[in-house]
Amino acid sequence: MGISRKLFIGAAGAACLWALGAQAQGAWPAKSISLVVPFAAGGPTDVVARTLAASMSKTLGQTIVVENKLGAGGTVAAAFVARAAPDGYTFFINHNGMATSTALYRKLPYNPLTDFEFISQAVDVPMTLLARKDFPANNFAEFAAYVKANQAKMNLGNAGLGAVSQLCGMMLERALDVKLTAVPFSGTAPAMNALLGGQIDIMCDQTTQTIPQIKAGSVKFYGVTTKNRIKALPDAPTLAEQGLKDFEVLVWHGIYAPKGTPKPILEKMNAAVRAALKDPDVTRRMADLGAEIAADSKQSPEGLQTWLKAEIDRWGPVIKAGGAFAD
Ligand code: ASP
């Protein structure tokens, strides 16, 4: 075969492959899409994921199925997505844990900065400090005094190493100079059940799950973890204003895809996230649950990537000083 014929066949083959690829992407999404949530159903991350998924399904014309993959503070799900086929049918939502896990785990089976494609940030969610309903402290000053005096017999629920409940609990322990027994759950939905049942004493958790319980009076509530008071709980003081200087945890959420997912798909997914963040059903529900829509500058792949890098740098030293590690 002459060189020109080979070149011709090569070029024709490439064109054919390109056409097939373009067709596949053009048809995307041709079936339902999986959005992996790293914590238990019904909890804060799950609530955000399902609210967005409902709106995005309408935009994309295909169902987005939320899949809860549990374990190891969200890192089981992250490892699963990092190894999933980059075909546009698997996506991932995670919070600050995407950054904090890099310091918490000595051997993480994925690299959050290089094993994923970045799509967008979604919402920012405050946390709240809670105790079981019959906890013997009626305000934060009493809470702090009681915890200091009774730390040896107290436990703290969280969603494992890598969860924001763990991060917030660790910051609380440091701020009060106490050591509590951590009880890890697969998410803060089961941890909340344990708090309501009185099996655990205290917990930090996002408003996306806690506001209904706070409003129903089924837990004791001592303050929010944001710098300023929040609209959804206007009378609630911040922990910082009650003496925990610089105590600030705001939970941000990013949406990711396995590395290598085709760019046109990432772009369509980004547009669907942005549309969801403007959908009145989403904005209303998020506002009721204390969540703020991420700033426009964060609703881009670069916005998420830059933020994640900064968060890895921010939390690394805090966590290393806290000394909570896993292999
Ligand atoms: N609130 C959780 C956390 O502490 C996770 C969840 O169940 O959404 O990270």
Residues whose N, C-alpha, C, O or C-beta is under 5 A from the ligand:
A	BS01	LIG	F39 A40 G43 P44 T45 D46 A159 A163 V164 S165 Q166 G187 T188 A189 Q206
